[in-house]
Structure formats: structure tokens, C-alpha cells
Amino acid sequence: MERRKIRNAADAQECLAAAAASGQPPTDWARANGVDARSLNCWRLGPPKRAPHEVQLVELVPTPAATTSAPSRYLVHMGEFSVEVDALFDPQILGKLLRVVAEC
């Protein structure tokens, strides 16, 4: 048989008063009357603690680790022109860029 939980402070006070009037320990009274004894006992110890403000759940999403050093950059000068590439440059693209610079 499933026992009901205490709904609120007023329900708890009524149940605790009925248990005291019966002369039974609150846990025995709760079992005999279809009330969850643990729920009643929690209310007997005091009302549940509430957060002082509304609780808001926030999803945390991991971000990629920040790099500790600047990415490698390469600067190629040809006369008054220059081409800058990073460490992941494509050599074929660099070749095309340098041919364009050479034609200028």
C-alpha cells in the first residue's frame, strides 16, 4: 500500500496533532493512517528549508581550452609586397599568392 506524503505545513500540523491525540508514536500513527512516516517525521523536525530566492538552473557548456601562446604566423616579403600565413597554410595556395605578388 502506497502511503501519501505530507502536502504542506497545515497537513503536517493536523497529522501530528492526530498522532498526539491517539497516544501513538507519530510513525505508528502514520503507518496506521496511510501517511508516509518519513514525510511526517521530516515535518515533525521542522518545515523544509527554502532557498532565500528562486533557484535558477543554468546549463554549463564546456568551451575549447584557450591557447596559451599566439598561433604561429609567417610573413613573406617580396619587395614592397608581403603575404602573411598561419601555421596551417596550404603550400599550393601560398605558391599562387607568391606568383600573384611576383607579377605585380
Secondary structure, DSSP 8 states (H G I E B T S, - for coil): ---B---SHHHHHHHHHHHHHHTS-HHHHHHHTTB-HHHHHHHHH------SS--------------SS---EEEEEETTEEEEEETT--HHHHHHHHHHHHH-
